[in-house]
Amino acid sequence: MNDFSPDMFYGLIQTYGLPLLWAVVIFILGRIVARTISNTVAKAMIKAKVEETLVKFTKNMLFVAMMVFVVIAAISKMGVETTSFAAVIAAAGLAVGLSLQGTLSNFAAGVLLIIFRPFKVGDFIDAGGVAGIVEEIQIFSTQMRSGDNKQIIVPNGQIMGSTITNFSAKPTRRVDLVIGVSYGDDLQKVRSVLENILSKDERILPEPAPTIGVLALGESSVDFAVRPWVNSSDYWPVFFDLQETIKVRFDSEGISIPFPQRDLHIVSNPDNAAAA
């Protein structure tokens, strides 16, 4: 067995030590560059007032993607063949992508929700077949609270794939009521009473002016459309209070609110009566 000589040591250093050193340098510098770029992108997104959740996710994903290239470059510097290695990574990425189609769809939908902001936290919306108050918008799902205080988690893909109705987007809303009165009532008196009720409610906005008009001549009633405008926060209180106020006021004014009814006429057959 040959003794270990200085020439052999220097040969090993030249063969393995220098490539290893360069690999370490590439890894360290690459990591610094990757961190700097990801931080710069994150600061730019924050300056553009992008949602914090998307900023953090983008920053981490960008850093991980760049570090993959840095590791491959470092391994390549050590003399390791990286072509097959890159092919394996690509194949694995394809397999993961196919198995996570639904998740990726929810992620893409979450990004779109955060960028375009069709609603925000605190809004009352109807989306994805669910109605509730938005509590949190995450990358893959949106957390909502129903009217009876149940927590609802809806996939973002389901929300983006459906019509989104945002009841809180506008500062004002119109209350739509249909009030039926008897055919025997004085329609001018009914209109006057309704106008008086609306004028006394301070929550009803003067502009746009409330609409009061005959909507339909029903089977058993004359239907009035009563449509005042209110602040969005006052919608439900006004909706409930108006109906109660109208009923009480109509009772005091002698105005009837009819209910569906049918008249039954019995006609006897003389021939059948004689036979009996």
C-alpha positions as CSV (number, residue, x, y, z in Angstrom):
1,M,0.0,0.0,0.0
2,N,1.4,3.4,-1.0
3,D,1.9,6.1,1.6
4,F,-0.3,9.1,1.3
5,S,1.9,11.8,-0.3
6,P,1.5,15.6,-0.6
7,D,1.0,15.2,-4.3
8,M,-2.0,12.9,-3.7
9,F,-3.4,15.4,-1.2
10,Y,-3.1,18.3,-3.6
11,G,-4.6,16.2,-6.3
12,L,-7.6,15.4,-4.1
13,I,-7.9,19.1,-3.2
14,Q,-7.8,20.0,-6.9
15,T,-10.2,17.3,-7.9
16,Y,-12.8,17.5,-5.1
17,G,-11.9,20.4,-2.9
18,L,-12.1,23.3,-5.4
19,P,-15.4,22.2,-7.0
20,L,-16.8,21.8,-3.5
21,L,-15.6,25.2,-2.5
22,W,-17.1,26.7,-5.7
23,A,-20.4,24.9,-4.9
24,V,-20.5,26.4,-1.4
25,V,-19.7,29.8,-2.8
26,I,-22.5,29.5,-5.4
27,F,-24.9,28.3,-2.8
28,I,-24.2,31.1,-0.4
29,L,-24.2,33.9,-3.0
30,G,-27.2,32.4,-4.7
31,R,-29.1,32.3,-1.4
32,I,-28.2,35.9,-0.8
33,V,-29.4,36.9,-4.3
34,A,-32.6,34.9,-4.0
35,R,-33.4,36.5,-0.6
36,T,-32.7,40.0,-1.9
37,I,-34.9,39.5,-5.0
38,S,-37.8,38.0,-3.0
39,N,-37.6,40.8,-0.4
40,T,-37.5,43.4,-3.2
41,V,-40.5,41.9,-4.9
42,A,-42.4,41.8,-1.5
43,K,-41.6,45.4,-0.8
44,A,-42.9,46.4,-4.2
45,M,-46.1,44.5,-3.7
46,I,-46.6,46.1,-0.3
47,K,-46.1,49.5,-1.8
48,A,-48.7,48.6,-4.4
49,K,-51.1,47.7,-1.5
50,V,-51.4,44.1,-2.4
51,E,-53.0,41.8,0.2
52,E,-50.5,40.7,2.9
53,T,-51.4,37.0,2.4
54,L,-50.5,37.2,-1.3
55,V,-47.3,39.1,-0.5
56,K,-46.0,36.4,1.9
57,F,-47.0,33.6,-0.4
58,T,-45.4,35.1,-3.5
59,K,-42.2,36.0,-1.5
60,N,-41.8,32.4,-0.3
61,M,-42.6,30.8,-3.6
62,L,-40.2,33.0,-5.4
63,F,-37.4,32.3,-2.9
64,V,-38.0,28.5,-3.1
65,A,-38.0,28.6,-7.0
66,M,-34.7,30.5,-7.1
67,M,-33.1,28.3,-4.5
68,V,-33.9,25.2,-6.6
69,F,-31.9,26.7,-9.5
70,V,-29.1,27.6,-7.1
71,V,-28.9,24.1,-5.7
72,I,-28.8,22.6,-9.2
73,A,-26.0,25.1,-10.2
74,A,-24.0,24.2,-7.1
75,I,-24.4,20.4,-7.7
76,S,-23.4,20.9,-11.4
77,K,-20.2,22.7,-10.3
78,M,-19.2,19.6,-8.3
79,G,-19.3,17.6,-11.5
80,V,-22.6,15.9,-10.9
81,E,-24.7,15.4,-14.1
82,T,-27.9,17.5,-13.5
83,T,-29.7,16.8,-16.7
84,S,-31.5,13.7,-15.4
85,F,-31.9,15.5,-12.0
86,A,-33.7,18.4,-13.7
87,A,-35.8,15.9,-15.6
88,V,-36.8,14.2,-12.4
89,I,-37.8,17.5,-10.8
90,A,-39.8,18.4,-13.9
91,A,-41.6,15.1,-13.9
92,A,-42.3,15.3,-10.2
93,G,-43.7,18.8,-10.6
94,L,-46.0,17.6,-13.4
95,A,-47.2,14.8,-11.3
96,V,-47.9,17.0,-8.3
97,G,-49.6,19.6,-10.6
98,L,-51.9,16.9,-12.0
99,S,-52.8,15.5,-8.6
100,L,-53.4,19.0,-7.2
101,Q,-55.6,20.4,-10.0
102,G,-58.4,21.4,-7.6
103,T,-56.0,23.0,-5.1
104,L,-54.1,24.9,-7.8
105,S,-57.5,26.1,-9.2
106,N,-58.4,27.4,-5.7
107,F,-55.0,29.0,-5.5
108,A,-55.4,30.8,-8.8
109,A,-58.9,31.9,-7.8
110,G,-57.5,33.2,-4.5
111,V,-54.9,35.2,-6.2
112,L,-57.6,36.8,-8.5
113,L,-59.8,37.5,-5.5
114,I,-57.0,39.3,-3.7
115,I,-55.9,41.2,-6.8
116,F,-59.3,42.4,-8.1
117,R,-61.0,42.5,-4.7
118,P,-64.7,42.0,-5.6
119,F,-65.3,42.0,-1.8
120,K,-63.3,42.6,1.4
121,V,-63.4,41.5,4.9
122,G,-66.6,42.6,6.6
123,D,-68.7,42.6,3.4
124,F,-72.0,40.7,3.3
125,I,-71.9,38.7,0.1
126,D,-73.7,35.9,-1.7
127,A,-71.2,33.8,-3.6
128,G,-70.6,30.1,-4.4
129,G,-74.1,29.3,-3.2
130,V,-73.4,30.7,0.3
131,A,-74.4,34.0,1.9
132,G,-72.6,35.5,4.8
133,I,-70.2,38.1,6.2
134,V,-66.6,37.7,5.0
135,E,-64.2,37.1,7.9
136,E,-61.0,36.1,6.1
137,I,-59.8,35.8,2.5
138,Q,-57.1,33.1,2.3
139,I,-55.1,31.8,-0.6
140,F,-57.1,28.6,-1.1
141,S,-60.5,29.4,0.6
142,T,-62.6,32.2,2.0
143,Q,-64.0,32.1,5.5
144,M,-67.5,33.5,6.1
145,R,-70.0,33.8,8.9
146,S,-73.6,33.1,8.3
147,G,-76.5,35.1,9.8
148,D,-77.0,32.5,12.6
149,N,-73.2,32.7,13.4
150,K,-72.0,29.5,11.7
151,Q,-68.5,29.4,10.2
152,I,-68.5,28.6,6.5
153,I,-65.3,27.9,4.6
154,V,-65.8,28.1,0.8
155,P,-63.1,27.1,-1.8
156,N,-62.1,30.1,-3.8
157,G,-62.6,28.2,-7.1
158,Q,-66.2,27.8,-6.2
159,I,-66.6,31.5,-5.5
160,M,-64.9,32.6,-8.7
161,G,-66.9,30.1,-10.7
162,S,-70.2,31.7,-9.7
163,T,-71.9,35.0,-9.6
164,I,-70.8,37.2,-6.7
165,T,-73.3,39.5,-5.1
166,N,-71.8,42.0,-2.8
167,F,-74.5,43.7,-0.6
168,S,-72.0,45.9,1.1
169,A,-70.2,47.3,-2.0
170,K,-72.5,50.4,-2.3
171,P,-73.1,52.9,0.4
172,T,-76.9,52.9,-0.2
173,R,-79.5,50.3,-1.0
174,R,-83.2,50.3,-2.0
175,V,-85.8,48.6,0.2
176,D,-88.3,46.8,-2.0
177,L,-91.7,46.2,-0.4
178,V,-95.0,45.1,-1.9
179,I,-98.1,46.2,0.1
180,G,-101.5,44.9,-0.9
181,V,-104.8,46.7,-0.1
182,S,-108.4,45.9,-0.8
183,Y,-110.1,46.9,-4.0
184,G,-112.6,48.8,-2.0
185,D,-109.9,51.1,-0.4
186,D,-109.3,54.7,-1.6
187,L,-106.0,54.4,-3.5
188,Q,-105.2,58.1,-3.1
189,K,-105.6,57.8,0.7
190,V,-103.4,54.7,0.7
191,R,-100.7,56.6,-1.2
192,S,-100.9,59.6,1.1
193,V,-100.6,57.3,4.2
194,L,-97.6,55.5,2.7
195,E,-95.9,58.9,1.9
196,N,-96.5,60.1,5.4
197,I,-95.0,56.9,6.9
198,L,-91.9,57.2,4.8
199,S,-91.4,61.0,5.5
200,K,-91.4,60.4,9.3
201,D,-88.6,57.8,9.2
202,E,-85.3,59.7,9.4
203,R,-83.4,56.7,8.1
204,I,-85.0,57.0,4.7
205,L,-82.9,59.1,2.4
206,P,-84.5,62.1,0.6
207,E,-82.5,61.4,-2.5
208,P,-83.2,59.3,-4.5
209,A,-86.8,60.0,-3.7
210,P,-88.9,57.0,-2.6
211,T,-91.1,55.4,-5.2
212,I,-94.7,54.6,-4.4
213,G,-96.9,53.3,-7.1
214,V,-99.5,50.6,-8.1
215,L,-97.5,47.6,-9.0
216,A,-100.2,45.1,-10.0
217,L,-103.9,44.5,-9.8
218,G,-103.8,41.1,-8.1
219,E,-106.5,38.5,-7.7
220,S,-107.6,39.7,-4.4
221,S,-105.6,43.0,-3.8
222,V,-104.2,46.1,-5.4
223,D,-100.5,45.8,-4.8
224,F,-98.4,48.9,-4.1
225,A,-94.7,49.0,-4.7
226,V,-93.0,50.9,-1.9
227,R,-89.3,51.5,-2.6
228,P,-87.4,53.9,-0.3
229,W,-83.6,54.3,-0.3
230,V,-81.5,53.9,2.8
231,N,-77.9,53.5,3.9
232,S,-76.7,50.0,3.5
233,S,-76.3,49.6,7.3
234,D,-79.9,50.5,7.8
235,Y,-81.4,48.1,5.2
236,W,-82.7,45.3,7.5
237,P,-83.9,47.6,10.4
238,V,-85.9,49.7,8.0
239,F,-87.1,46.6,6.1
240,F,-88.6,45.1,9.3
241,D,-89.8,48.4,10.9
242,L,-91.6,49.6,7.8
243,Q,-93.8,46.5,7.5
244,E,-94.8,46.7,11.1
245,T,-95.5,50.4,10.9
246,I,-97.5,50.1,7.8
247,K,-99.7,47.4,9.3
248,V,-100.4,49.4,12.5
249,R,-101.1,52.6,10.6
250,F,-103.4,50.9,8.1
251,D,-105.4,49.4,10.9
252,S,-105.8,52.8,12.5
253,E,-106.8,54.4,9.1
254,G,-109.3,51.7,8.3
255,I,-107.3,50.4,5.3
256,S,-107.5,46.6,4.9
257,I,-104.7,44.3,3.9
258,P,-106.6,41.4,2.2
259,F,-105.5,37.8,2.2
260,P,-106.1,35.3,-0.6
261,Q,-109.6,33.9,-0.5
262,R,-112.0,32.0,-2.7
263,D,-115.8,32.1,-3.0
264,L,-117.4,28.7,-3.2
265,H,-120.8,28.5,-5.1
266,I,-122.8,25.3,-4.8
267,V,-125.4,24.8,-7.5
268,S,-127.9,22.0,-7.0
269,N,-129.0,19.9,-10.0
270,P,-132.9,19.7,-10.1
271,D,-132.8,16.3,-11.9
272,N,-130.5,14.7,-9.2
273,A,-132.7,16.2,-6.5
274,A,-135.9,14.7,-8.0
275,A,-134.2,11.3,-8.4
276,A,-133.2,11.4,-4.7
